[in-house]
Amino acid sequence: MRPGLPEVFQPHPKAQTDSVLMRHAVERSYLLSVCTWEPRKGVETLIRAFLGMKAEGQLAHHKLLLVRERGWKDSPIIELVRSSESIVGLGYVDDMSLAGLYNGSSAFIYPSSYEGFGMPVLEAWACGRVW
């Protein structure tokens, strides 16, 4: 067991991950970001970069999956999320689901410009998604 993390944050068998993805209606391939939607978290920059790459033909089959709740000054983020079917806002998910989403992602992205610690990075690392 890793200090500070529930045991659920670890690599999962494909069948367990697939079950979580099915429950949340998420298809592979996707990039995952876990953070509150607010300016210091870099979500708007991430979405703009993702949409730019999509427009250039990169990441053609990927979606951007955003997990966590809305925050303050989130209007630009909401508009961007609504602008593309390739961006999915899941809101809050329980730890078992979150671990499955980490496990199923092509990559975990944490674009925050200011953090105290950043638990999602530790969670993603424990699931084998930080290189």
TORKEKOL-997874 format. One record per residue: residue number from 1; residue in one letter; x negated, y, z of N, C-alpha, C, O in turn. Coordinates in steps of 0.02 Angstrom, whole numbers, plus 50000, padded with zeros to 5 digits. Atoms other than C-alpha are relative to their C-alpha. Layout:
<pts>
PT     n   res    n_px    n_py    n_pz   ca_px   ca_py   ca_pz    c_px    c_py    c_pz    o_px    o_py    o_pz
PT   NUM     A       X       Y       Z       X       Y       Z       X       Y       Z       X       Y       Z
...
</pts>
This chain:
<pts>
PT     n   res    n_px    n_py    n_pz   ca_px   ca_py   ca_pz    c_px    c_py    c_pz    o_px    o_py    o_pz
PT     1     M   49958   49941   50000   50000   50000   50000   49956   50062   50000   49905   50065   50034
PT     2     R   50037   49938   50003   49939   50174   49958   50027   50048   50053   50088   50056   50059
PT     3     P   49977   49954   49948   49947   50301   50100   50044   50056   49970   50027   50085   49918
PT     4     G   49957   49946   50021   50090   50425   50081   50049   49985   49945   50090   50028   49928
PT     5     L   49955   50018   50055   50181   50332   49943   50041   49938   50018   50015   49890   50047
PT     6     P   49962   50062   49992   50325   50208   49951   49971   49947   49954   49942   49962   49902
PT     7     E   50028   50056   50038   50276   50036   49885   50028   49995   49930   49999   49962   49887
PT     8     V   49969   50004   50066   50392   50058   49736   49957   50031   49946   49964   50014   49887
PT     9     F   50043   49967   50048   50261   50168   49652   49939   49957   49987   49887   49962   50020
PT    10     Q   50052   50046   50022   50155   50035   49567   50019   49976   49931   50075   49986   49909
PT    11     P   49982   50028   50065   50146   49951   49397   50056   49949   50008   50056   49909   50054
PT    12     H   49943   50045   49999   50308   49858   49360   50000   49954   49940   49972   49971   49888
PT    13     P   49992   50043   50059   50346   49710   49248   50046   50034   49949   50088   50075   49967
PT    14     K   49961   49969   50054   50421   49759   49080   50075   49993   50011   50112   50041   49999
PT    15     A   49928   50010   49990   50591   49684   49122   50029   50047   50053   50085   50072   50045
PT    16     Q   49977   49954   49947   50606   49789   49280   50003   50072   49973   50050   50109   49986
PT    17     T   50001   49934   50030   50557   49947   49186   50057   50008   49950   50091   50058   49949
PT    18     D   49946   49998   50049   50678   49906   49044   50068   50007   50033   50112   50041   50006
PT    19     S   49937   49995   49963   50818   49888   49171   50013   50072   50022   50069   50097   50016
PT    20     V   49994   49930   49979   50786   50063   49238   50015   50044   49939   50059   50088   49943
PT    21     L   49989   49960   50060   50777   50136   49063   50072   49991   49974   50103   50040   49953
PT    22     M   49932   50013   50023   50941   50053   49016   50051   50036   50045   50100   50065   50021
PT    23     R   49954   49968   49953   51027   50118   49174   50005   50075   49989   50058   50104   50000
PT    24     H   50001   49928   50011   50977   50296   49131   50007   50019   49926   50000   50077   49907
PT    25     A   49990   49989   50072   51009   50276   48943   49939   50034   49968   49946   50081   49928
PT    26     V   50063   49974   50026   50826   50313   48904   49969   49948   49954   49962   49890   49973
PT    27     E   50034   50045   50047   50742   50238   48752   49926   50018   49997   49907   50076   50004
PT    28     R   50071   49986   50013   50556   50219   48727   49996   50031   49932   50037   50011   49890
PT    29     S   50061   49973   49973   50453   50319   48670   50015   50070   50028   50051   50110   49997
PT    30     Y   49988   49935   49970   50451   50469   48785   49940   50023   50041   49901   49982   50067
PT    31     L   50048   49969   49955   50337   50589   48876   50039   50020   50062   50098   50039   50057
PT    32     L   49966   49989   49938   50380   50616   49058   49969   50058   50039   49908   50063   50045
PT    33     S   50022   49947   49955   50370   50772   49167   50047   50000   50060   50108   49994   50053
PT    34     V   49962   50002   49937   50426   50776   49349   49984   50063   50039   49931   50070   50068
PT    35     C   50009   49938   49962   50449   50948   49426   50063   50042   49999   50106   50033   49956
PT    36     T   49945   49953   49998   50573   51082   49474   49993   50049   49942   49937   50068   49924
PT    37     W   50002   49953   50057   50620   51197   49330   49993   50071   50025   50042   50104   50039
PT    38     E   50013   49931   49980   50538   51360   49379   49935   50022   49968   49894   49980   49948
PT    39     P   50057   49973   50039   50404   51474   49304   49932   49969   50019   49894   49951   49974
PT    40     R   50067   50023   49981   50252   51414   49405   49987   49928   49982   49929   49906   49984
PT    41     K   50008   50071   50016   50283   51234   49354   49979   49988   49927   49960   49932   49910
PT    42     G   50023   50007   50069   50243   51267   49170   50047   49961   49954   50027   49940   49900
PT    43     V   49953   50039   50040   50400   51180   49105   50016   50033   49934   50020   50000   49882
PT    44     E   49984   49964   50062   50440   51315   48977   49942   49992   49950   49954   49980   49891
PT    45     T   50058   50009   50044   50263   51305   48907   49997   49929   49973   49983   49920   49914
PT    46     L   50000   50070   50021   50273   51115   48901   50052   49989   49945   50038   49958   49894
PT    47     I   49947   50009   50050   50439   51120   48807   49981   50033   49934   49991   50004   49881
PT    48     R   50019   49964   50061   50375   51249   48683   49945   49962   49962   49946   49956   49901
PT    49     A   50054   50040   50032   50218   51145   48650   50028   49936   49969   50010   49918   49913
PT    50     F   49969   50062   50026   50321   50986   48630   50039   50015   49936   50032   49979   49886
PT    51     L   49960   49983   50059   50442   51071   48508   49955   50020   49941   49970   50004   49884
PT    52     G   50048   49982   50052   50294   51143   48412   49969   49938   49968   49961   49935   49907
PT    53     M   50030   50062   50026   50215   50971   48395   50052   49961   49959   50035   49932   49908
PT    54     K   49947   50034   50038   50382   50898   48339   50008   50034   49932   50014   50000   49881
PT    55     A   49992   49963   50062   50397   51036   48207   49943   49986   49951   49953   49989   49890
PT    56     E   50058   50016   50042   50223   50991   48143   49999   49926   49979   49953   49905   49944
PT    57     G   49997   50070   50019   50274   50808   48125   49964   49953   50049   49961   49893   50037
PT    58     Q   50032   50041   49949   50180   50748   48278   50054   49977   50050   50106   50010   50055
PT    59     L   49952   50025   49950   50271   50647   48411   50070   49989   49970   50120   50000   50003
PT    60     A   49937   50005   50037   50405   50611   48281   50052   49956   50036   50112   49970   50032
PT    61     H   49953   50047   49970   50482   50468   48380   50006   50009   50076   50039   49969   50109
PT    62     H   49999   49990   49927   50457   50537   48556   50053   50050   50021   50072   50096   49984
PT    63     K   49958   49951   49966   50574   50626   48672   49959   50027   50059   49910   49997   50080
PT    64     L   50029   49972   49939   50526   50737   48818   50051   49991   50055   50106   50019   50051
PT    65     L   49955   50015   49944   50605   50676   48979   49980   50042   50060   49923   50038   50084
PT    66     L   50012   49956   49944   50619   50804   49119   50039   49975   50060   50100   49969   50058
PT    67     V   49969   50025   49939   50653   50738   49294   49991   50051   50055   49936   50078   50064
PT    68     R   49994   49957   49941   50701   50846   49444   50054   50052   49988   50087   50052   49936
PT    69     E   49945   49952   50000   50818   50989   49480   49981   50067   49970   49922   50083   49961
PT    70     R   50010   49932   50023   50841   51163   49412   49972   50041   50058   49983   50025   50117
PT    71     G   50029   49956   49949   50749   51301   49504   50020   50072   49988   50075   50085   49962
PT    72     W   49986   49929   50010   50739   51489   49500   49971   50022   49934   49923   49993   49908
PT    73     K   50020   49973   50065   50720   51592   49340   49996   49945   49947   49948   49942   49908
PT    74     D   50002   50057   50045   50765   51436   49241   50041   50009   49935   50046   49962   49896
PT    75     S   49958   49988   50059   50876   51516   49106   49963   49985   49934   49992   49952   49890
PT    76     P   50035   50017   50063   50741   51507   48968   49990   49925   49991   49993   49899   49935
PT    77     I   50010   50072   50004   50710   51325   49010   50065   49966   49980   50064   49921   49937
PT    78     I   49935   50029   50017   50895   51282   49002   50015   50010   49926   50039   49964   49893
PT    79     E   49988   49987   50071   50909   51365   48832   49957   49955   49955   49982   49929   49905
PT    80     L   50044   50043   50040   50760   51267   48766   50023   49927   50003   50023   49893   49952
PT    81     V   49976   50069   49993   50828   51102   48834   50061   49990   49956   50067   49939   49922
PT    82     R   49939   50005   50041   50995   51135   48749   49986   50005   49925   50028   49985   49884
PT    83     S   50016   49988   50070   50907   51179   48586   49979   49937   49962   49975   49939   49901
PT    84     S   50027   50059   50033   50845   51002   48550   50026   49936   50032   50026   49929   50093
PT    85     E   49980   50067   49976   50912   50825   48564   49939   49960   50021   49946   49907   50052
PT    86     S   50062   50036   49982   50730   50773   48588   49979   50014   50072   49931   49984   50096
PT    87     I   50016   49984   49930   50729   50848   48764   50058   49977   50043   50116   49994   50031
PT    88     V   49949   50029   49956   50822   50756   48901   49986   50021   50071   49933   50006   50099
PT    89     G   50005   49981   49930   50851   50830   49073   50039   49951   50042   50101   49949   50039
PT    90     L   49966   50050   49959   50890   50690   49196   50020   50025   50068   50063   49994   50101
PT    91     G   49986   49979   49932   50895   50791   49356   49966   49955   50050   49914   49925   50036
PT    92     Y   50029   50041   49947   50862   50699   49518   50011   49926   49986   50066   49907   49964
PT    93     V   49993   50073   50002   50830   50511   49514   49969   49972   50063   49923   50002   50092
PT    94     D   50027   50032   49940   50795   50393   49659   49930   49973   49986   49909   49968   49928
PT    95     D   50070   50022   50007   50618   50326   49690   49993   49938   49956   49945   49935   49917
PT    96     M   50004   50061   50041   50652   50155   49610   50006   50019   49926   49968   49994   49884
PT    97     S   49992   49977   50069   50713   50240   49451   49939   50040   49977   49915   50031   49922
PT    98     L   50057   49959   50018   50571   50366   49454   49939   49957   49985   49903   49969   49936
PT    99     A   50056   50045   50013   50442   50227   49467   50008   49965   49933   49959   49957   49896
PT   100     G   49987   50031   50065   50523   50140   49319   49988   50048   49943   49961   50028   49891
PT   101     L   50011   49950   50053   50520   50301   49218   49926   50014   49991   49904   50022   49934
PT   102     Y   50072   49993   50007   50335   50325   49256   49973   49941   49960   49934   49950   49913
PT   103     N   50026   50060   50032   50302   50145   49204   50016   49996   49925   49977   49970   49886
PT   104     G   49979   50005   50069   50397   50162   49040   49975   50056   49955   49982   50053   49894
PT   105     S   50020   49941   50039   50323   50328   48985   49938   49987   49958   49895   49947   49975
PT   106     S   50061   50002   50041   50197   50349   48845   49945   50040   50035   49886   50022   50031
PT   107     A   50047   49959   49962   50116   50484   48951   50038   50041   50051   50097   50059   50041
PT   108     F   49973   49956   49948   50148   50584   49108   49967   50068   49992   49906   50072   49985
PT   109     I   50026   49932   50009   50128   50773   49092   50019   50043   50060   50077   50045   50079
PT   110     Y   49989   49958   49941   50108   50891   49239   49969   50068   49987   49911   50080   50005
PT   111     P   50029   49937   50022   50086   51068   49172   50000   50056   50051   49990   50114   50032
PT   112     S   49993   49949   49948   50102   51160   49338   49938   50045   50004   49881   50021   49998
PT   113     S   50055   49953   49992   49997   51316   49360   49984   50015   50073   49934   50047   50088
PT   114     Y   50012   49988   49929   50013   51321   49549   50036   49947   50041   50097   49940   50038
PT   115     E   49973   50053   49958   50038   51178   49671   49964   49998   50067   49907   50018   50073
PT   116     G   50031   50014   49936   50007   51137   49852   49961   49934   49995   49902   49932   50012
PT   117     F   50032   50064   50007   49969   50954   49818   50019   49966   49935   49975   49947   49897
PT   118     G   49979   50031   50062   50073   50881   49677   50011   49925   50006   49976   49886   49975
PT   119     M   49984   50071   49990   50149   50716   49733   50014   49962   49935   49995   49904   49930
PT   120     P   49989   50038   50062   50207   50671   49556   49936   49973   49968   49937   49920   49937
PT   121     V   50063   50024   50028   50025   50656   49502   49979   49936   50036   49957   49888   50004
PT   122     L   50017   50059   49961   49992   50532   49642   50047   49941   49983   50025   49885   49976
PT   123     E   49951   50052   50017   50153   50436   49601   49984   49971   49931   49984   49910   49922
PT   124     A   50016   50023   50067   50108   50427   49416   49936   49959   49999   49932   49908   49965
PT   125     W   50063   50037   49995   49931   50371   49457   50011   49931   50028   49984   49881   50003
PT   126     A   49987   50065   49969   49996   50232   49569   50036   49953   49952   50029   49892   49957
PT   127     C   49964   50040   50050   50106   50173   49424   49957   49988   49938   49980   49957   49890
PT   128     G   50046   50011   50055   49955   50174   49307   50009   50047   49942   49992   50030   49885
PT   129     R   49986   49953   50053   50004   50329   49208   49957   50063   50000   49975   50111   49966
PT   130     V   50046   49943   50001   49862   50451   49244   49931   49972   49982   49905   49926   50013
PT   131     W   50065   50025   50023   49699   50428   49150   49946   50051   50011   49888   50039   49994
</pts>
